C-alpha cells in the first residue's frame, strides 16, 4: 500500500488521532477507487507549487505538488489503516471505545460570525439539508451580524466530501452579502413539502421572515399575518416539521425567542406560531392561537415525541425563562403539550417538566435517552444543573443528580448548557449523551472554566462516565472565538455522517467565531461502520422526528432524533451503530433494515400496509400486522366503532357509515391520520 510522509506528523501515541491545521481535499464528484498506478501521481490542474490541500483544484498537496489521493475510502487502505484526507494512516485504539478528532474543512473553518449584536446570547445557527438531492447532507450556516467587517454572510455550503475527507464549497448564488434592509437569517431547517424525501430549505430570519423555497416557488409564511399583527415581531429561532392536523401533510410549528428589544414577557411577539400545509402553500392555524398552545416564553427548542405511546405525537416546548433552575418569574417555563384523544374537544393539555418553582429555568435543548433499566428520559439542558426527566411519572421525576449528569458548574462558574446529542457513541447498546456548554455574552470573555463540553457515556446500571478532552473534545480558548479577548462559547451541536465513511461527524455552533467540526476516529477494534438510514414514511408523515430505532435484536426503540436544539435544524436521517435492526414509523408500522456491513445510506420505505375501503353501509380495514382489536372513529363523533375480523388481516363493520373522515386505532394505539 502506498503511504505518505504525512504519517510522521500524526502524534498517535500522544493524541490517539491525527490533528492538523486547516486541511481541505477537493473530492469533486469523483467516486472511483484509486489504483496503485494513480495514487500519488501528479495532477496537471492546480498551482505549480501548493502549500495545503485546499490549494489543489483536484487531489491533495504532497511535497508541494498536487497529486492524486492515496485513498478515497477506508477500504482502499490496509485492515489496520484508515483513509484520512486522502492518505492511509494507522488505526488506533481508544480506552473509552470512542474517539473524536478535529477537522477543518476550509470553507466551514473560515465561516466567521460576530459574537455580539442582534438578540440575546443565542449565537449563530445552521441546518443539515440535502439541498442538491445527491444523497449527502449539505450545511447551511447563518451569521449574527452578517454585514460586520471581517465576518461571513449566511451561506449554503455544498457537500463534496469523500470518506475520511470533509470538503464543503460555497454554493454559487447562496452566499451573497445581505443588503442594509434585509432580514437577518437566524436559523434554518430541512423540510419535505411533497413527502417524497426531497429536501427544501426553510430559513428563519428577523422580522418573522420565514422563507421556504420549493423549486421555482417561494413560500413567505410571514405574509400570512396582517401587517399590523403584533406577532410579526416574533424572533423565530426554532422550528418543527410535524403533521398538526393529521391530514397526511407536514405542517410547521415556529418557536419565538426573546430579543433585546422585547418588552413585556407576555408580549404577543413571544407567541409560537403554527402553519398548516395546503395544496398551494401554507395557511395559519387559528385553532392553535389559544390555550395551552399560546406561549408566553422564549422558545429555544421545539421537539416531537409520543411520550405516552398512544400514537398521537406530543410537542416538547423548551423555554428559557432567563433564570436559574427553580427561580420563578413572569416568563412561561418549558413544558410538554400532550395531544388530546381525538374524541375530546381539546387539542392539547400542558404538563410542565417539574412542579412548583422547579419548573422555571433557562431550558435550552432537549434529547430523548433510554436510561438502562428505567426507560425513556428527557435530557434537558439548563443554566446550572442539567435535567434528566422521567415524564412517565406523575409528577415528573428529575434523576440528573442521582445518575451524575447534572454538572451544575465548573470550578466556581455556573455552566450554561445548550446542545444535546444522543447516540450510542461507544456502541455498547446504551444511549450516551453529548452536551455543549458555553457562557452567555457577559461571561464570554471570562475564564475558560465557564465553558465545558462533555460526553457522558452510559454504563450498565445507568452509571455515567463524564469525559471531555479525554475523547478529543477541544479545550475552550480564544482560537475559534470571534476575537482574541473572548473564549469560545458553544451552542447547538448537529450530528451526521457527512463524508459517508460510516463514522459520526459533529458540527458545533457557537455564540460567535467559527463552527467546530469533529469526526469520529475509526478504531482498530474491527467493528463495522455505522450506517446512515433514510426513512420514508407513507401513512403518517415524519421528517427529522418521530422514527424509532431498535438496534439488532433489541426490543426497545430509541428516539434519538427529535429536533429540539437552539437555532439548529438537525439531520432528518438516522444513524445505526450496528447496521441492522428495525425502524418504527409514526403509524406504528415496524420495518426491518440491514445495511449488509456497509455505511449506507439505506432507504427504508414504509409499505402501503393499511387500507380502508368504505361504502354507505360498510367499512373494511385491511392491515399487514397481527391485531387483536381494530377500532375506527369518525371525525366529530365521540364513539369508537369496534370492527370484527372477517379474514387474515381484514376487519369490518356494517351499518350506517357516515361520510366523514375516519381514524383507525389498533390495539389501543391511534394511527394519527384522518382518512377520507
N, C-alpha and C positions, 0 to 999 in steps of 0.2 A: 504494500500500500504506500503510495506517495505521501510524504509527510512534509510539514513546513517547519521552518525555524521558529515559527510562532510558538511552538511548544516551550521554548526556552523562557518565554515571557509569562507563562502561567505558573503562578505560585501555588501549585496544588497542595503541597504539604502544609502551607500556612492557611490558605483560604478554602481549600476544598472545591474551588471553582475558578473559572477564568474571569477576571475583571479588567477591562481595557477601556481607555477613554475614547468615547465618541466614534466607534466604528460604524460603517454602513456598507451594505452589499447591494448592488443592483441586480436583482434577480430577474427583472423584466417578466416576461411571460414564458420563460424557458422552464420546462418541466422535465426535459430529457435527462437521463443519467449521464454522469461524467465518465468517459472512458479513460483508461490509463494513458492512451496516446494524447488525449486533450488536456488532462489535468496539468495545470501549471504552465500551459502553452501561452505565449504572449498573445494579446489581443490587439488588433490594429487600431480599433477605435479608442478614443480617450487621449489624455495628455501623454507626451513623451516620457515625462517623469511624474510619478504620483507620490503623495505622502501618506494617504489614507485611502481606504476602500471607497469612500464616498466620492472621490475624485474620478473614479473609473466609471465610464458610461456603462460598461459591462464588466463582469468579473470582479476580482479582488486585487488589491495592491500588494505585490510581493517583490522585495528587493527594489522598490521604487519603480516597478514596471507593472502595468495592468495585465493580469494573466487570467486564464480560465480557473474557476474554483476547483479545489481538490475534491470537493464533495458537494452535493445538494440535498442529501438526506442522510440520516444516521445509518441506514442500511448499506451505504456505499463505503462505510468505514469498517474496520475490524470489529469483532464482537466486543472487545474491551475498549472500544473507542466510541466517540460520538462526533457528529458534524457540528462544528462551532464556527459560524460565519465563514463557510467555505473551506474550512481546514479540519482535518481529523485530529482530535486530541483525546487523551486518555479519559476514560470514565473514572469517577472517584466514588468512594463510599461516604456515607453520612450517618453519624451515630444516632440521629433522630429520625432517620428514614425519609428525610425531605431536606432539600437544599435549594436556595434561590441564588441567582446572580444578577447583577445589574446589566441592563442592555441600554444602548444609546443609539437607537435609530435616528439618523441625522435630523430629519425634518421634525420629529417629535421632540428630540432633545433640545431643539432650538425654538420651540413654541413657548414664548415667554409672556407671562401675564403680570400686570401690576398687582401689588398686594393690597392697595387701598382703593377707595373710591366706590361708587355705586352704592351697594346696600350691605350693611352689617359686615360680619366676618365670614360670609358663606363661601367665598372663593370662586374660582372658575369651574366650569362644568364640561361635560362631554358625553359622548354616546358611542356605542358599538353598533354598526349598521352595515349590512351588505348592500351598499349603495349601488354598486355596479353589477350585482347579480352574478358574480363569478364564484360564489361558494366560499369566500372567506370574508372576515369582518373588517370593514374599514373603520376609521376613527375620526370622529368629529370633535373638535375642541373649541371652546369659547375663550373669551379673554375679558377680564374685569373692566379694563379701561382700554379698549382696542385702538383708540386714537392717540394714546400716550407715546411719546417718543421712545424708541428702542423696544417697544412691545409689539406683540403679534396681533393681527386681526383674527377673528374667528375663521376656522379653516376646516375643510373636509380633506382628510389625508387618505389617499388610495393605498390599499394594502398590496404590496408587491413582494411579500416575504416568501422565502423558501425555508425548508426545515433547518433550524438552527441559525437562521439569519433573518432578523426582523428588519423590514425595509418598508417605509411609507413615503409617499410622494404627494406634494400638494396637488389637489385636483384642479385642473385649469378652470378658471371662472368661479371657483368656490372659496377663494381665499383673498378676496379683494378688500381693501381698506373701506371702512364704513364712512358714509357721509356725516356731516356735523349734526344733521337732524334725524339720523337713522336710529331705530330702536336697537338696543344692545342685546345680543343673544346671551342668555344666562345658562341655559341647559338645552338638552335635546334627548330624543329617544327614537328608536326604530318603531315603525307602525306597519301593520299589514292590512291595508284597506280591503283588498279583494278576497282575503282569506285564502290566498293561493301560495303563501310562503314568500312572496316577493316583499322587499323592504321599501318603505318610504321613510324619509327623514322628517320628523316633527321638530321644529326649532321653537323654543320658548324664550321670548325676549321681553325687555322692559315695555311698559305701556300695554300690558296684556297682549303682546304681539305673538299670536300662535299661528305658525305658518307650516303647512303640510303640502309638499309637492307630490303630485300623483301624475307622473308623466308630464303631459302638457298642461294639466290643470293645477292650479294653486288654490288651496283652501285657506282662507284667512278667517280663522274662527273668531277672532276678536270683533269682526264686523257684525257678528250675530247679536252683539249687545248694542243698545242705543248709545248715541254719543254722550248723553248725559247720565248714563248708568254709572253710579259710583263704583261698581265692581270692576270697571275698566282700569281702575288704579291698582289692580292686582299685580303683584310681582310674582310671575309664575316660575317656580323653580323645581316643582315635582310634577310628575305625570304618570298615569297608569292606563294601559290599554286593557279593557275588560268589557264583557257584554253586560251592560247595566239593565237592559230591559228584556233580555232573554229572547231576542228576535233572530239570533244567529249571526249578528254582525258585531264587530268590535266597536265599542264606544270609548269615550275618553273622559277620565277624571283628571282635573288640574288642581294642584295644591298651591295656594297663595302664601307667600312668605312676607315677613315684616321687612321694612326698609327704613332708612334713616329719616325719611320724610313722613313716616306713618304717624298719625295722631293717636286716637283712642284705640285700645286693644279690641274694641268692639266695632271697629271700622268695617263697613261693607267690603272694603278692599281686601280684607282677610278671609272673606267667604270663599270656600273652594267652589269650583265650577264643574259642571257635568254637561257633556255634549253627547248626543246620540248620533250614530251614523245613519244617513238616509241614502236613497238611491242616487241623489245628486250631490251629496256632500255631508253636511252636519247640521244639526239643529240643537238649540238649548233644550234642556230638560227641566221645565218649570216645576215639575213634581219633586225635584231634588232640592229646590230652593226653600226648604222647610226643615224644621227639626226632625231628627237629630243630624241631618246631613249638613245644615248650615253650620259653618265652623268659625269660631272666633279666635283661632290660634294661628301661629306662624307654622305652617305645614312644611317641614323639610323633607318628608318622605311619604310616599303612598305605596302600599303593597297589597297583594291579594293572597288570601289563603282561606280555605274552607276549614276553619278551626274545629267545628263540631261535627264534621264529616256527614252533614245531611245532604250534601250535593250542591248546596247553594253557596256561591262564593261570598266570603266576608271581606271587608275592606279594613286595612290597618292604616290608621292616620297618625303619623309621627309628628307631634307638635313640640316646638321649642318655646317654653314659657319664659325663657331668659332668666331662670332662677336655678339655684342648686336643687338637688334632689330633696323633695319634701318641703320646699319653701313656696307657700301659696301666694298667688297674686291674681289679677283680674283676667289673665290670659287663660284660654282653654287648654288643659293638658291633653296628651295623646290618648288614643282610645281605639277600640275595635267597633266597627259597625257590623253587627251580626244581621245577616239577611233574614227577613221575616218569612215565615211559612207563606206560600202563595195564596193560601186560604184566608190569611189575615189582611186587615185593611192597611197595616203599616208597611213601609219599605224596609226599614232597618230599626234595630234597637242598639243603644250605645252602652258599652261597658268599658270603663277606664282600666288601665293596666295595673292600678293599685287603688286602694280605698283611702279616704281622708286626704290629708296633706301629702301623703306619699305619691299620689297621682301626679303631682307637679314636678317638673324638672325640665332640663334642656335636652329633650329627646331629639336625636339627630339621624338615626338609622336603625334598620331592623333586619334580622335574618331568622330563618327557621332552622332549628337544630334539634336532632334527636339525642336526648340525654340517655346514656346507656342505662337500661332498666327502668327509666322513669318517663319515657315517651317524649312527645314533642314539646319544646320550649321555644319561646321567642327571645333572641338575644337583641337587646335594645341598648344603643349607645346613649350616653348621658354626660352631663357635667358632673365629674366625680365618679361615683360607683356606677359601673355598668349594671344592667338588669338581665336576669335570666328568669323569664316569666312563664309559669305554667298556667295557661288560660283554661285548662280543663277543671281547675279547682274554683270554687266559689266561696269567698272572693279569690281572685288570682293570687298565686304564691310566687314570691321572688326568691330564687335559690342561688343568686350570684355569690353572696358571701359564703354560703355553705359549701359551694363547689370551687371556690377560689378563683373566680374570674371577675370579681368586682373591680379590682385595680383602681381604687379611687384617686391615688396620687403617686407622683414620682418625686422622691425627696420631699421637699416642702411645698411642691407645686400640685395644685388640683389639676387632674387631667381632663381635658375636653376630648371626648371620643366621638368619632364621626362615622367612618366607613365600616361596613360589616360584610365579610365574605365567608360563607360557609361552604366547606368541601371536605372530602376525605383526603387531606393533604399528604399524609404519610401512608395512605392506602392500607389501613388495618381494619377497614369496615366500619369505623366510627366517625361521626361528624366532628370536625375541628372548626375553629373559627379564627379568622384574622381580623384584627381591629386596628384602624388607624387613629392616631391621637395627636392632635396639634392644638396649640394655643389660639385664643382669639386675638384680634389685632393688637389689643393693649399688651399682650404677652409675647407677640411675635418676635420682638427684639430682645427678649429676656433670655433666661437660662435654657440651654439645650435640654435640661431635665424636664422642662414643661412640655416636651414632645416625645412620644414614645409609641412606636408601632409594635404590636405584639401578636404573635401566632400562638394560639392556645391549642395544643394537641391533646385530644381526649384519650384517656387510657381506660381499660375495663374498670367498671365500677364508677364511671363518671368522674374520675380523677383527671385533673388538667395539669399539663406542664406548660409553663409560660416561657416563651423564647422570643428573641428579637435578633440581635446581631449574630447570635449563635447559628442561625439558619440562613443568614445572608441579608437580612433587612438592614438598610443603611442607617447609620447614626444620623442624628439631626444636627445640622450645622448650617452654614450660610452658602454652601456650594451650589445647591439647587434653588435657593431662595431668590426673591426678586431683587435683592440688593445685599451688599456685604454686611449691613447692620442687622438684618433680620435672620431669624432661624427658620428653616424650612418647616412649614406648618401644614401637614396633610389634611385632606378632607375625604372625599369618596374614593373607593377602590373598585375598579372593574376587572372582571376575570374572563378569560377565554383562552383558547389555543390559537394564537394569532398567526403563527407560522406553519401550522399544520404538521408539527413534528410529534404530536402525541403527548405533549407536556404543557403544563399551565403557564400562562403569561398573565401578569398583573400590570394594570395601568393605574397609578395613584395620582389623583388630582390634589390641588393644594389651594391655600389662601392666595398665594402668588408664586411667581417663579416659573419653573418648568415641570411638566409631568415626570414622575419617576416611573421607569419601566423595569419590571423584574421578569426573569424567565426561570422556570423550574429546571434544575440541572438533572439530566439523565444519569442515573446512578448505575454502579457496577453490580447490581443485585439480580439482574436477569428478568426483571418484571417487564411485561409487555407494555406498550404505550397506552396512555389514556385514549379515549375515543370520543370525538365530538358527535353529538346526535342532534339532528334537525327534526323535531316532532311536528307533524302536520295534523292538527285536529280537524275533524269533519263535522261532528254532531254539535259540539259546543266549542265556540272559538276560543283559542288561547294563544297568547304571543308574549313571551317573556315572563309568564307566571301561570300557575295552575296545573303544571305537569309534574307528577310524582315519579321518582326513580328508585327502583329496588335493584341493588347490585346482585349478580349471580343468583343464589337461591334464597336471598333474604326475603322475609315476609313483609317487613316494614318498608313503606315508601317514604323517601326523603324528598322534601320540597326545598331544595337549596336555592332555586331561582324564583324569587317572589317580587323583584324590584325593591323599592324601599330605601334608596340612598339619596343623599343630598345632591341635587343638580347633576344627576348622572343617569344615563339610560343603559341598564345592564344588558348583557347578551341575551337574545331571545332563544339561544340554543343551550343544550345541556352537555355536560361532560361526564362520562362514566369512567370511574377509576379502574374498573376491571374489564370493560369492553363487552360484558354480557350481562343480561338481566331482563327487567320488564319496565315498561312505562305505564303509568295510569293517567289516562286523559281525563279532563274535567267531566266528561259524560259518565265516567266510571268504567269505561272500557279499558281492559288491560291487554297490552300488546308486548310480545317478547322482542328482544333485539339481540343480535350477535354480530360484533364487529370483526369476527374471524381473526383476531390478533392485530388488526390494523388500527390506524388512528382516525379513520373516517375522513370527512363527515359521512354519516349514515343517516339516510332519511327514513323515518318511521311514520308511515301513513296510517291513520286510524281508518279502518274499513267502514263501509256503509252498513253497520251491524244492526241498526234499529230502523224498522219500517212501520209506518202507521197507515192503515187503509180504513176508510170510513165511508159510510153511506147514510141515508136518512134513518135507518133503523139498526145499524150495526157498526161497531168499531173493532178492528183487529190490530193487535200489536205483535210484531214478529221480532225476536231478538236472536242473537247468536250465543247468548250466555245461558247458564242454568239458573233459573229464578224460581223462588218458592211463592212469591207474591208480586203480582203486577196490578198496579192501580193507575187510574187516569183522573185528571182534574180539568174541568172546562173553565176557561178564564172567566172570572167574575162570579163563579159559583164557590160555595164553601163545602161541598160534599164530594168526597172521593168515591169513585166507582171502582169496585173490585172486578177484575176480569177473570174469566175461567179458562183453564187450559183446554185447548182443542187439538193439540198435537205437539210434537217436539218443537220447542221454541215459539209456539204460537198461542196467543191468548186473545179472548174475545168476549164482547158484551153486546147484548142485543137490547132492543127497546129504543125509545126516542134518543137520538143523538143530536145535540144542539149544534148549530152551525157556528161554533166558537173555537178559537184556538185551544189546543189541548196540551197538557204537560203530563209526562209519564213519571211514575215513582216505582222503582224496582227494589223490592225487599227493604222498603223504608227509606231509600235514598233517592232524592229527586234527580232527574235529568234536566238541568236548568235551561230549558228551551221550549218556547211556545210554538207548537207545530200547527200550521193551518189545516 
